[in-house]
Amino acid sequence: MNIRHTFFILAMAACVPACLGAEDFWVPDPAGRITHTCACKEPLVLCMQGRKVVMQVQADSSTGFSYTARFYNVQPDLLKKKKVLFQAGREAHPVVRVNGQPLTIGIPAAATFDGLLTLTYPATGGVLVTRTVYPSTTGALVIEEWQVRNTTAQPVTVAVTADRRITSNVEDIAVVWRCPGVAAAAVKPGGVVAFATFVQAHLASAADVETVDAAKERGARRAWAEAAWRGPGRLETPDPMLDVAFALQKFHVLECPMETCKGVITHNGSLIYSPGIWANDPVEYSSPVFPFFGDAELNRAGMNMYRVWLDHCREHGIVPFPGSFEGPALKLTQRERGDDAMVLYGLSKFLLFQGDRAAAEELWPLIEFSAASVRQHTTAEGIIASQTDEMEDRYPTGKANLSTSALAYGGYRQAAHLARSLGKPVAAEFDARAAALSKGIEAYFGAEVEGFQTYRYYTGNTTLRGWILLPLAMGITNRQAGTVAALLSDKLWPHRQAGADILAESTRPTEWGRETYYALRVLFKAGRTEAALDLTRRVVQAQIFGSRGPYPDEDAIDMLCPGSLYPRVFTEGVFGIVPTGLDSFECTPWLPQAWPRMALRDVRAFGRAWDLVVERAGEQQKITVRSGGRTVLTAVGPAGKTYAVVFAN
């Protein structure tokens, strides 16, 4: 049993209502930040990361604030499997004295997150303490910035004891906690004493911990936050809650690249799975949204991630096709989950949205490898065989499952668009394979299941499965009505009004959050705009702003997924964007009835900056695409109309 399976089973143990936090667990404020009052029974749990550190923090009303930081790539041999950990609790608090008396730093009263986590403690001893915690963007380092504010009408004397402690030593690596200290000084009413503490991993042979520029570190982290909230790829709607949720998930994407033995790559996140890449998580789910945010390092990290697959296929072939590379050495671990279809789909979309011809040419061989593997797995019935799916044997899947075949169909369609953009003659063949596969999916999987005209997941399957939505997500609409009805039924989504996840299977209580965000996207694509918007708001309230947020995950450890699928609810669902070339796309926008306007601003997909605005025009919608100071497209039509957009070179 792999560790992903173990954590999944632990997550299954909780009943659905208990998984949902109070509606006001996280509250967005006008500045776009989210705040939390630390008086709830459920703890605040949040993951933050940089290029060499992943940290998981926790705050609750009984034990206070603590965190575990895991450091990476400190030693010269990056392939060594060492767990370099630091666990911080109250013992990591600096010694602060006010008027000569030790200050007790107890349970935080509130927390604010805007890319950095700031804790506010109850006023005590005449001072108010705030603490901002965040990982370095580049180093094996965690910074804590402290402020002690005089809340009295009289001057107080504040001193901070200098301290340095080696908290752990893993062979040749030391983890050092350090507080430079502050000499005793009088602080006038309302005045502040500011200082910082640091946790840093470094080679034990080093003379001392290197000097840390806290202002520089904070500035780098703030730059990510600024890009997330106000930079390229912004969502603008009349609903601030949805916009803030979009920015939060965008931030999580921007911080996901990690330094590995293969360079900086996008990876799954979390203390447990870092570093590691799976064909579903950062490939199928996350990478298609990367180009929208215009972050060059993120796109380079995405390219490096795919180069791991390409290098492996070149060296070892495609039998079996690689599914995951895990641990410091990025060792091939999983396979035969339909990973070839996942890579074909995710990579094609990533390259099309990126709009970089040179990048597409470089990774084109991986398109060919994955397409060849898919073809090798094509059965006499015209569908794609695989031993399991991305659920990794948690559920029966037969010899061929709907997920792999649907992803292969979507992959062929997108790869055909990419081939035409690159002048590859295989485009027509890919389209022909997709057309044949569409017929095979209908003939092999099309069925009545639990009273719905939808899809069986495999031969012999008699229960509804969450992934019946995948044909719709890929553009196959034969069974749209029945599939949508099944998704919105109590059999498959019984607790949807409470914002809970869709069930992975109708007869089991297990939820699978990535299916939820796929389902929301599919409902918009199917034109169920009002129902989809209502459910999206409920899911966001319960999960992103509930106790499991702001980064919801089935395993409750804050992996990059499924949160990175949330922006795609809008880019590919609400706005209906489907790439058709390196410089072109189709969009089928669905403007909710109560909204006068919605927009994607400063989008960087297709290698340029552009805006997409959808406005109410009587009973119709006005669509405007602008780029480089000129209007690329303006048109008026009914909801559900598809528009073709081509950018001039």
C-alpha positions in Angstrom: 0.0 0.0 0.0 1.5 3.3 -1.0 1.5 6.4 1.2 -1.1 8.2 -1.0 -3.4 5.2 -0.4 -2.9 5.3 3.3 -3.7 8.9 3.7 -6.8 8.5 1.4 -8.1 5.8 3.8 -7.6 8.0 6.8 -9.5 10.8 5.1 -12.4 8.4 4.4 -12.9 7.7 8.0 -14.7 11.1 8.6 -18.3 11.5 7.8 -19.3 14.2 5.3 -20.8 16.8 7.7 -17.8 16.7 10.0 -15.5 17.6 7.1 -17.2 20.9 6.6 -16.1 23.9 8.6 -18.2 26.8 9.8 -19.1 29.2 7.1 -17.1 32.0 8.8 -13.9 29.9 9.4 -12.0 32.1 6.9 -13.5 35.5 6.1 -12.3 37.6 3.1 -11.8 41.3 3.8 -12.0 44.2 1.4 -8.3 44.0 0.7 -8.6 40.5 -0.5 -7.0 38.9 2.5 -8.6 36.2 4.6 -8.9 36.3 8.3 -9.7 33.6 11.0 -10.6 33.9 14.6 -8.8 31.2 16.6 -11.7 30.2 18.7 -13.0 27.3 16.6 -12.9 23.7 17.7 -11.3 22.8 14.4 -7.7 23.8 13.9 -6.4 26.1 11.2 -4.2 24.0 8.9 -2.3 25.6 6.1 0.6 24.7 3.8 3.2 27.2 2.5 6.3 26.5 0.5 9.3 27.9 -1.3 11.9 26.4 -3.6 13.7 24.5 -0.8 11.1 24.2 2.0 7.6 23.1 2.6 5.9 23.9 5.9 2.6 23.0 7.4 1.2 25.2 10.1 -1.5 24.6 12.6 -3.3 27.0 15.1 -6.1 26.1 17.5 -7.6 27.3 20.7 -6.0 24.7 22.9 -2.4 24.2 21.9 -1.7 27.5 20.1 0.4 27.9 17.0 2.9 25.3 15.7 4.4 24.2 12.4 6.5 21.6 10.8 9.0 22.6 8.2 10.7 20.2 5.8 13.9 21.4 4.1 15.2 20.1 0.7 18.4 20.2 -1.3 20.7 21.4 1.5 23.4 18.8 0.9 25.5 18.6 -2.3 24.2 15.1 -3.1 20.6 15.9 -4.0 19.7 12.3 -4.4 20.1 11.4 -0.8 16.8 10.6 0.9 17.0 12.5 4.1 14.1 14.0 6.0 15.3 17.3 7.3 12.6 18.5 9.6 12.0 21.2 12.1 9.0 21.2 14.5 8.1 24.5 16.1 5.9 24.9 19.1 6.0 27.2 22.1 9.6 26.2 22.7 10.6 28.2 19.6 9.2 31.4 21.0 11.8 34.2 21.6 12.3 35.4 25.2 10.7 38.8 25.3 10.8 40.9 28.5 8.5 43.9 29.2 9.6 46.1 32.1 11.9 43.3 33.1 9.2 40.6 33.3 9.0 37.6 30.8 6.2 38.0 28.4 3.9 34.9 27.9 3.1 34.4 24.3 0.1 32.0 24.4 -2.8 31.2 22.1 -3.2 33.5 19.0 -6.5 35.4 18.9 -6.6 35.7 15.1 -4.8 34.9 11.9 -4.6 36.7 8.5 -3.4 35.1 5.3 -2.4 37.0 2.2 0.4 34.8 1.0 2.1 35.4 4.4 0.5 34.2 7.7 0.2 36.8 10.4 -0.9 35.9 13.9 -2.3 38.4 16.4 -2.0 37.5 20.1 -4.3 38.9 22.9 -2.9 42.0 24.5 -1.0 41.1 27.7 1.5 42.9 30.0 0.7 46.2 28.3 1.7 45.0 24.8 0.2 43.5 21.7 2.2 40.9 19.8 1.9 40.0 16.1 3.9 37.4 14.4 4.2 36.9 10.6 5.4 33.5 9.5 6.5 32.5 6.0 9.1 30.3 4.1 11.9 31.8 2.1 11.1 31.8 -1.7 14.6 30.4 -2.5 16.4 29.2 0.6 16.1 26.4 3.2 14.7 29.0 5.6 11.7 30.0 7.6 11.3 33.6 8.7 9.2 34.9 11.6 8.8 38.6 11.9 7.7 39.8 15.3 6.2 43.1 16.5 5.6 44.1 20.1 3.4 47.2 20.3 3.0 49.3 23.5 -0.8 49.5 24.1 -0.5 51.5 27.3 -0.4 55.3 27.9 3.0 55.1 29.5 6.4 54.1 28.1 7.5 50.5 28.5 10.9 48.8 28.3 11.1 45.9 25.9 14.1 43.6 25.5 14.5 40.4 23.4 17.1 37.8 24.4 19.6 36.8 21.7 19.6 33.1 21.2 20.9 30.4 18.9 20.0 26.7 19.1 20.8 23.7 16.9 17.5 21.9 17.0 18.4 18.8 15.0 21.4 17.3 13.1 20.8 14.9 10.3 24.2 13.5 9.5 25.9 16.5 7.9 23.0 18.9 8.1 22.2 21.2 11.0 18.9 23.0 11.5 19.4 26.2 13.5 16.9 28.4 15.2 18.2 31.9 15.8 17.0 35.1 17.4 19.4 38.1 17.0 17.9 39.8 20.0 17.0 43.4 20.8 18.7 45.4 23.5 16.4 46.9 26.2 14.8 50.0 25.0 12.1 52.4 26.1 9.0 52.2 23.8 6.6 55.1 23.8 2.8 54.6 23.8 1.8 53.2 20.5 5.4 52.5 19.6 6.7 49.2 18.2 9.7 47.0 18.6 10.3 44.8 15.6 12.6 41.9 15.2 12.9 38.5 13.4 13.7 34.9 14.2 15.0 32.4 11.7 15.0 28.6 11.2 17.6 27.6 8.7 19.0 24.3 7.4 22.6 24.3 6.3 25.6 22.0 6.1 26.9 21.3 9.6 30.4 22.0 8.4 29.5 25.6 7.5 31.0 28.2 9.9 27.7 29.6 10.9 24.2 30.4 9.6 24.4 32.9 6.8 23.1 36.4 7.3 19.4 36.7 6.5 17.9 39.8 4.9 14.4 39.6 6.3 13.2 42.6 4.3 14.5 41.0 1.0 12.8 37.7 1.9 9.5 39.4 2.8 9.7 41.4 -0.4 10.1 38.2 -2.5 7.2 36.6 -0.9 5.1 39.7 -1.2 5.9 39.8 -4.9 4.3 36.4 -5.3 1.2 37.6 -3.4 1.1 40.8 -5.5 1.1 38.7 -8.6 -1.6 36.4 -7.3 -4.0 39.2 -6.2 -3.2 42.0 -8.7 -1.0 40.5 -11.4 -1.6 38.7 -14.7 -4.5 36.3 -15.0 -7.1 38.0 -12.7 -10.7 37.0 -12.4 -13.2 39.9 -12.1 -16.8 39.1 -11.2 -19.5 40.8 -9.1 -18.8 38.2 -6.4 -15.7 39.1 -4.3 -15.7 35.7 -2.6 -15.2 33.9 -5.9 -12.5 36.4 -6.9 -10.6 36.1 -3.6 -10.8 32.3 -3.9 -9.3 32.5 -7.4 -6.4 34.6 -6.2 -5.7 32.2 -3.3 -5.5 29.2 -5.6 -3.5 31.2 -8.0 -1.0 32.0 -5.2 -0.7 28.3 -4.4 0.1 27.5 -8.0 2.8 30.3 -8.1 4.5 28.9 -5.1 4.5 25.3 -6.2 7.9 25.1 -8.1 10.5 23.3 -6.1 14.3 22.8 -6.6 15.1 19.2 -7.3 17.9 17.0 -8.8 16.3 17.9 -12.2 16.2 21.6 -11.6 13.2 23.6 -10.5 10.1 21.7 -11.4 6.4 22.1 -10.6 5.4 19.4 -8.1 2.5 18.2 -5.9 3.3 20.1 -2.7 2.8 18.9 0.9 5.2 17.6 3.5 4.5 14.1 2.5 4.7 14.0 -1.3 7.5 16.6 -1.8 9.2 16.4 -4.2 7.1 14.3 -6.5 5.2 14.5 -9.7 2.2 12.4 -10.9 0.7 12.3 -14.3 -2.7 13.3 -12.9 -1.9 16.0 -10.2 0.6 18.6 -11.7 0.2 17.3 -15.3 -3.5 16.7 -16.0 -5.0 19.0 -13.3 -2.6 21.9 -12.8 -0.3 22.6 -15.8 -3.1 23.7 -18.2 -3.6 26.8 -16.1 0.0 27.8 -15.6 0.4 29.9 -18.8 -2.6 32.1 -17.8 -0.7 33.7 -14.9 2.3 35.0 -17.0 5.0 33.8 -14.6 8.1 32.8 -16.5 9.6 30.8 -13.7 6.3 28.8 -13.3 6.3 28.0 -17.1 10.0 27.0 -17.0 9.3 24.8 -14.0 6.4 23.2 -15.9 8.7 22.5 -18.8 11.3 20.9 -16.5 8.6 18.7 -15.0 7.6 17.4 -18.5 11.3 17.0 -19.4 11.5 14.3 -16.6 8.9 12.3 -18.5 10.6 13.0 -21.8 14.1 11.9 -20.6 12.7 8.8 -19.1 10.8 7.8 -22.3 13.9 8.4 -24.4 16.1 6.3 -22.1 13.8 3.5 -21.1 11.0 3.5 -23.7 7.2 3.6 -23.1 6.6 0.1 -21.8 5.4 0.7 -19.2 4.5 4.4 -19.6 5.7 6.3 -16.5 3.1 7.5 -14.1 4.9 9.2 -11.2 8.4 10.1 -10.2 8.8 10.3 -6.4 11.3 11.3 -3.8 14.6 13.3 -4.0 15.8 11.1 -6.8 12.5 11.5 -8.7 12.4 7.7 -9.1 9.8 6.1 -11.3 7.2 4.6 -8.9 3.7 4.3 -10.4 2.6 3.2 -13.8 -0.3 1.7 -15.8 -2.9 4.2 -14.4 -3.7 5.5 -17.9 -0.8 7.9 -17.4 -0.1 8.1 -21.1 -3.6 9.5 -21.7 -3.1 12.0 -18.8 0.2 13.2 -20.2 -1.2 13.5 -23.8 -4.1 15.6 -22.5 -2.3 17.8 -20.0 0.8 18.4 -22.0 -1.1 19.3 -25.2 -3.2 21.8 -23.3 -0.2 23.3 -21.5 1.8 23.8 -24.7 -1.2 25.2 -26.6 -2.0 27.7 -23.8 1.7 28.6 -23.4 1.8 29.6 -27.1 5.6 29.1 -27.3 6.5 27.4 -30.6 10.1 26.5 -29.5 8.8 25.0 -26.3 6.2 23.0 -28.2 8.8 21.7 -30.7 11.1 20.7 -27.8 8.4 18.6 -26.0 6.7 17.3 -29.2 8.5 14.0 -28.9 6.7 13.5 -25.5 3.4 14.0 -27.4 4.5 11.3 -29.8 5.6 9.0 -27.0 2.3 9.3 -25.0 0.2 9.0 -28.2 2.1 5.9 -29.2 1.5 4.4 -25.8 -2.2 5.2 -25.9 -2.4 3.6 -29.3 -0.7 0.5 -28.0 -3.3 0.2 -25.3 -6.2 0.5 -27.8 -8.4 -2.6 -27.6 -10.5 -4.4 -30.3 -13.5 -2.5 -28.9 -11.9 0.8 -29.8 -11.3 2.0 -26.2 -8.1 2.3 -24.1 -7.0 -0.4 -21.7 -5.3 0.3 -18.4 -4.7 -1.6 -15.2 -6.2 1.1 -13.1 -6.9 4.9 -13.1 -5.7 7.9 -11.1 -7.5 6.4 -8.0 -4.6 3.9 -7.9 -6.6 0.6 -7.3 -8.8 2.1 -4.6 -11.8 1.2 -6.7 -12.4 -1.5 -9.3 -11.8 -0.3 -12.8 -11.9 -3.5 -15.0 -9.5 -4.0 -17.9 -10.5 -0.6 -19.4 -12.0 2.4 -17.6 -13.9 5.5 -18.7 -11.4 8.0 -17.3 -8.5 6.7 -19.4 -10.5 6.6 -22.6 -12.0 10.0 -22.1 -8.6 11.6 -21.4 -7.2 9.9 -24.4 -9.9 11.4 -26.5 -9.3 14.9 -25.2 -5.6 14.4 -25.6 -5.9 13.4 -29.2 -8.1 16.4 -30.0 -5.7 18.8 -28.3 -2.6 17.1 -29.8 -4.2 17.5 -33.3 -4.6 21.3 -32.7 -0.9 21.4 -31.6 0.2 19.4 -34.6 -1.6 21.7 -37.0 0.1 24.7 -35.4 3.5 23.1 -35.8 2.9 21.9 -39.3 2.9 18.2 -38.3 1.1 15.9 -40.8 -0.1 13.7 -37.9 -2.9 16.1 -37.1 -5.4 14.4 -39.3 -4.5 11.0 -37.9 -4.9 12.2 -34.3 -8.4 13.6 -35.2 -9.3 10.3 -36.8 -8.2 8.4 -33.7 -10.3 10.8 -31.5 -13.3 10.3 -33.7 -13.0 6.5 -33.5 -12.4 6.7 -29.8 -15.6 8.8 -29.4 -17.6 6.0 -31.0 -15.8 3.4 -28.9 -16.6 5.2 -25.7 -20.3 5.4 -26.6 -20.5 1.8 -27.6 -18.5 0.4 -24.7 -19.3 2.6 -21.8 -22.7 4.2 -22.7 -25.3 2.6 -20.5 -28.2 3.2 -18.1 -26.7 3.3 -14.6 -29.0 3.6 -11.5 -31.7 5.0 -13.7 -29.6 7.6 -15.6 -28.6 7.5 -19.2 -24.9 8.0 -18.7 -21.8 5.8 -18.6 -20.7 2.7 -16.8 -17.2 3.1 -15.6 -16.1 -0.4 -16.8 -17.6 -3.6 -17.9 -19.8 -5.0 -15.1 -20.0 -1.6 -13.3 -23.5 -1.0 -11.9 -23.0 2.0 -9.7 -22.6 5.7 -10.6 -19.0 7.0 -10.5 -17.9 10.6 -10.2 -15.7 10.4 -13.2 -18.7 9.8 -15.5 -18.3 13.6 -16.1 -15.0 13.2 -18.0 -16.5 12.7 -21.5 -18.4 16.0 -21.1 -15.2 17.7 -19.8 -13.5 16.5 -23.0 -16.3 17.7 -25.3 -18.3 14.5 -25.9 -21.9 15.5 -25.4 -23.8 12.4 -26.5 -25.1 11.7 -23.0 -25.0 15.2 -21.5 -28.5 15.3 -20.2 -28.3 12.0 -18.3 -24.8 12.6 -17.0 -25.7 16.1 -15.7 -28.8 14.7 -14.0 -26.7 12.0 -12.4 -24.1 14.6 -11.2 -26.9 16.7 -9.6 -28.6 13.7 -8.0 -28.6 12.7 -4.3 -27.1 9.4 -5.4 -23.8 10.9 -6.5 -23.7 14.4 -4.8 -26.0 14.0 -1.7 -24.5 16.8 0.4 -24.0 19.3 -2.4 -26.2 22.0 -0.7 -23.7 21.9 2.2 -20.8 22.5 -0.2 -19.5 18.9 0.2 -17.6 17.1 -2.5 -19.1 14.8 -5.0 -18.9 11.1 -4.2 -16.3 9.0 -6.0 -18.9 6.2 -6.1 -22.6 6.4 -5.3 -22.6 3.5 -2.8 -19.6 4.7 -0.7 -19.1 7.8 1.5 -15.7 8.6 0.0 -15.4 12.1 -1.5 -12.8 13.0 -4.1 -12.4 16.8 -4.3 -10.8 16.9 -7.7 -13.9 15.4 -9.2 -15.9 18.2 -7.6 -14.0 21.0 -9.4 -14.2 19.0 -12.6 -18.0 18.7 -12.0 -18.4 22.4 -11.5 -16.5 23.1 -14.8 -18.6 20.5 -16.6 -21.9 22.0 -15.3 -20.9 25.4 -16.7 -19.8 23.8 -20.0 -23.2 22.1 -20.2 -25.0 25.4 -19.8 -26.4 24.8 -16.3 -25.1 28.2 -15.4 -27.3 29.1 -12.4 -27.0 25.6 -10.8 -23.3 25.6 -11.4 -22.8 29.1 -9.9 -24.9 28.2 -6.8 -22.9 25.0 -6.2 -19.6 26.8 -6.9 -20.4 29.4 -4.2 -21.4 26.6 -1.8 -18.2 24.7 -2.4 -16.0 27.8 -2.1 -17.7 28.8 1.1 -17.4 25.3 2.7 -14.0 24.3 1.4 -11.8 27.3 0.5 -13.2 29.4 3.3 -14.1 26.5 5.6 -12.0 24.7 8.0 -10.3 22.6 5.3 -9.3 25.7 3.4 -8.0 27.7 1.9 -6.3 24.9 0.0 -8.7 21.9 0.1 -7.3 18.4 -0.4 -8.8 15.0 0.1 -5.8 13.9 2.2 -6.0 17.1 4.3 -2.4 17.9 3.7 -2.7 20.8 1.3 -1.4 19.3 -1.9 -1.5 21.5 -5.0 -4.6 19.6 -6.1 -7.5 19.9 -6.2 -7.3 23.6 -5.5 -5.4 24.3 -8.7 -8.5 23.0 -10.6 -10.6 25.8 -9.2 -9.3 28.5 -11.6 -10.1 26.1 -14.5 -13.8 26.2 -13.3 -13.7 29.8 -14.7 -11.2 29.7 -17.5 -12.6 26.5 -19.1 -16.0 26.4 -17.6 -17.6 29.9 -17.1 -15.6 31.4 -20.0 -15.5 28.1 -21.9 -12.0 28.6 -23.3 -10.6 25.8 -25.4 -7.3 26.2 -27.2 -7.3 25.6 -31.0 -3.7 26.6 -31.8 -0.6 28.3 -30.4 -2.3 31.6 -31.1 -6.0 30.8 -31.2 -8.9 29.6 -29.1 -12.6 29.1 -28.9 -14.7 30.4 -26.1 -18.3 29.7 -25.0 -19.0 32.0 -22.1 -21.9 31.6 -19.7 -22.7 34.9 -17.9 -24.9 34.3 -14.9 -28.3 36.1 -15.0 -27.5 38.3 -12.0 -24.1 39.4 -13.3 -23.9 42.5 -15.5 -20.3 41.6 -16.4 -17.4 39.3 -15.9 -13.8 39.4 -17.1 -10.4 37.7 -17.2 -7.8 40.4 -17.1 -4.3 40.5 -18.4 -4.3 36.9 -19.3 -0.9 35.7 -20.6 -2.0 32.5 -22.4 -0.9 32.2 -26.0 2.3 34.2 -25.3 0.7 37.6 -25.1 -1.4 39.8 -22.7 -5.1 40.0 -23.4 -8.5 40.7 -21.7 -11.7 38.8 -22.2 -14.8 40.7 -21.1 -18.4 39.3 -21.2 -21.2 41.9 -20.6 -25.0 41.8 -20.4 -26.5 43.1 -23.7 -30.3 42.8 -23.1 -31.1 39.1 -23.3 -27.8 38.4 -24.9 -24.1 38.6 -24.2 -21.4 40.9 -25.6 -18.0 39.4 -25.9 -14.9 41.6 -26.2 -11.3 40.4 -26.5 -8.6 43.1 -26.5 -4.8 42.6 -26.8 -2.0 45.1 -27.3 -4.3 48.1 -27.2 -6.6 46.8 -30.0 -9.8 44.9 -30.2 -9.3 41.4 -31.5 -12.9 40.4 -31.3 -16.2 42.0 -30.4 -19.5 40.2 -30.9 -23.0 39.8 -29.5 -24.9 36.6 -29.2 -26.9 34.3 -26.9 -25.5 32.3 -24.0 -23.9 29.2 -25.3 -22.7 30.6 -28.6 -19.1 29.7 -29.4 -16.7 32.4 -30.7 -13.4 31.8 -32.5 -10.5 34.1 -31.5 -7.3 34.3 -33.5 -4.4 36.6 -32.4 -2.5 38.2 -35.3 1.3 37.7 -35.2 
